[in-house]
Amino acid sequence: MRRLAVLLTVVASAVAATPALAPAAGDGLEGARAKAVSWAVSQAGHRERGTTNCSARITRWERAMGLEAPPCQAWCGAFVHEAFRRAGVKLSARLIDPDRSYTDAVRGQRGLKAIPKGQVRPGDLLFFAFRRGLKASHIAIVRTKPSGGAVLTVEGNVAHAVRFARRGLKYPVLAARVTG
């Protein structure tokens, strides 16, 4: 009986000294997505000048995409691009146009991949079609996992500012994951 107790003590000590297994790494971009969300959240409240689509910060974001600014453009995509650039992920300048980026996500191109809306997690993107005739006209960054059929987002160019929103998952036309 004493030998069994000693053996169990030795086994328990070995197990305790063994480092825990790390969770599966997934696609390796979880940290970048978290950084993108963190940076995006830190921008909440930033406003364009009037209704110009311009500010010194927005102009820098658009120039970082390789775009000429001014003139400034609708900037929800520049906001998303900058969030991921700050997180070390280089995405296509096509993000300035949500309609074209929608197509990229559907095709799994330019660092985007369409995913089921119910599977979004922080750092994923939601595409909305607020303007008729376009597949998508706005992009948001997801801040939370779905709960009650909705997620919390951070979005650029909503009422001329960076804002937080609660979006029902029945409203986006597409969800996408940044793949690098």
Salt bridges, closest charged atoms under 4 A:
ASP27 OD2 - ARG33 NH2 2.45
GLU30 OE2 - ARG121 NH2 3.95
GLU48 OE2 - HIS160 ND1 3.04
GLU82 OE2 - ARG85 NH2 2.80
GLU82 OE2 - ARG86 NE 2.76
ASP104 OD2 - ARG94 NE 2.90
ASP104 OD1 - ARG110 NH1 2.89
ASP124 OD1 - ARG33 NE 3.97
ASP124 OD2 - ARG177 NH2 2.74
GLU155 OE1 - HIS138 NE2 2.68
GLU155 OE1 - ARG167 NH2 2.71
